[in-house]
């Protein structure tokens, strides 16, 4: 970060993505299969970001 190799917003996205992964585990155990939308919605609500922003973070982190 000191040499500007990693943009600051990517570090913020990491803060959102890690709890999203935990939410996916919880949602998967409840529904029996992976459902991204409920996990993304719960995480977005927790961090007061929009759902579309959360899906942007997910797509970036998963390399989609």
C-alpha positions, 0 to 999 in steps of 0.5 A: 500500500505504501508504494501504491501497489494495492488501491485502498478500495480493494482493501475495503472490498476485502473487508466486505468479502470475508464476511460474505464468505462466512455468510455463504457457509451459513446460507449453504448449511440452511438451504443445502446449496450455495445461494449468493443473493441472500448472503450478499444481501445480509453482508451488504446490510451489515456494512451499509452498502448497496447490493449492486456494490456487494456483487461488484466486490464478489465479482472482482474477488472471484475473478469473474 
